[in-house]
Amino acid sequence: MRLAGDEWSRLLLGFDRSAFRLELHPVYSMAGEEEDYARFAAGEKAPPDLHYEWLDQVAERVRSGKVMQRVHVVRRPLSDYLRFEFEWGYAFNVRAGEDIRILDLTERPDPGLPGHDFWMFDDSTVVRMLYREDGTQIERDRVEAADLDAYRRYRDIALADAVPFQEYWPAA
């Protein structure tokens, strides 16, 4: 089932216990990031007081006892976009309480992850994220009758082999 608008927001913000995100792409084309990305590309550092709505959403959920985790699978050399995302995004997300980890597969085989990004909410709802090669999101699909054991296994594999973001990117 394709998700958009309010349906997507309800899942993304309304989970009860946990939200896990697996990211596999070296580039994401996100609306609203163009100006900050241009500043990054021009050599600017992220302002120490950088703030965006996601930070409030993460902090609110973490304060209420919910867990928000993300693993981003990377291969070196890192894309310019990933360096931007680390410095202008993840560094601030982690401070807000999101548990972000990096799984670097540069010198190792894929440990058995799926070929697509996904969110898993409360270990029971899976949303497959679909993107074009340039990182533009095509759609979000709630996976009906998802093999939850497989998705939990993907999550557990990714978390077990990943390192905390601050360890991977100490400049954060």
N, C-alpha and C positions, 0 to 999 in steps of 0.2 A: 504494500500500500504506500503510495507516494505521500510524503509529508511536507506540508508547507504552512506558513503563517502560524495561526494559533495552535494548531495541532502539534507542530514542531516545538513551539515555545513551551507548551504544557509538558512535553516529555523532557526537554532540555533543562527546564527550571523546576519541574514538579516532581522529580524523583524522590523516593522516600529515604533511601540509605546510601546509594552509591551510583556514581557515573564514571565510566571508564571510556577513554577514547584511544584508538589506535590510529596513528598517522603514518603513512608510507611514502608520501610524495615529497620531492625536494622543493617544490614550488606550489603555493596556493595563491590564487588570484582573488583577493578579498576586497569587496567594495569598501571604500572608506580608508584603505591603507595607503592609497597612492601618494598622498602628501608626505606622510611620515617616511615612506619608502624612498621617496625622492630626497628627503633630508638625509636619510641614512646613506644613500648612494653618493651624496655630495660630501660625505665625511663627517656629518654631525653625529654627536653622541646623543643617546636618548636623554631627555631632560629628567633629572632625578625625581621630579614631581609628576611625571607622565601619568595620566589617569584616563581610563576608558570604562565604559559600563560593565564589561565582563568582570573587571576586578571587584566591583561591588557585589555582583551576583555570586562570584566564587566565595568571597569573604562571608557573605550572609549564610550560604549553605554550610560552609565549614564551621562557622560559629554555632550553627544549630546541630552539629554533630554528624553531618553528612560527609562522605568521602568523595573527593573529585580527583581522579587520576588520569594521566595521559602518558603514553609512550610514543615517542617519535622515532621511527627507524630511519637511520641515516647511513650514507656512504660518503667517504671523503674522496675528493675534496668537496667540502660543503658548498652548496649553491649560495649565491649572494642573498637569495630570499631567506634561506635558513639562518644565515648569520644575522640578518635583519630580525627575523622572528625571535631568535634567541635574545638579542640585545634590546629590542623594542617591545617584546611581547612576553616571552617566557620568564625573563628575569622579574618582571612585575607580577605575573600570574603566580609565581612561586611565593613571593612576599604576601600575596593575598590568601595563600593557603592551598593552592592547587599542587598536588604531588605530581611533578613532571619528571619523567625519566627519559633517557636517551639510550637507544639500542643501536650501537655502531656495528654494522655488518661489513665494514670495509675489508677486513681480512678474515672473515668467517662466513660459512654458509648460512643461508636462511634457516632458522631453527624450526620451520614448519608453520609459518604465519600465513594467513589468507592473502589473496592478491588484491584486497580492497580495504579501504578505511572503514571503520565502524565505530559507533557508540554502543555501549551496553549499559542499560539502566537497571539497577536493583537486581542484577543477575538474571533478569527475566524478560527484558525487552531489548531487541537488537535493531539498530538502524544502520543500514548500509549506506555509506557516503560514496557517491559516484562523481568523478572528475574527468575533465578533458586533460590531454597532455600538458596544456599550458597552466593547469591548476584551477581552471574555472569549474566551479561546482555545476554539475548537470542536474542532479537530484538527490533527494534523501528518500530511501525506501525502508519502511518498517518491514522487517523480515517476518512474514507470517509463518508459523510453525518452524521457527528457527531451531537448529540443532544447538540447544543451549549448552550442552556438554562440550561441544566443539568450540563455541565462542568463549566459554569459560577457560578452556584449555589454551586458546590463543592468548587470552588475557594473561593467564598465569605464566605461559612461556615468555611473553614479552616482559612482564614485570620481573621475572627471575633473572633474565639475562641483561636487563637494562641497568644503567647507573643513574643515580640522582642527577638532575640537571646541573646543580651547583658543582658537582664533582666533574662532570663532563666539560662544563663551560665555566671555569672558576672566575672569569671576569664579571660574572653576574652579581 
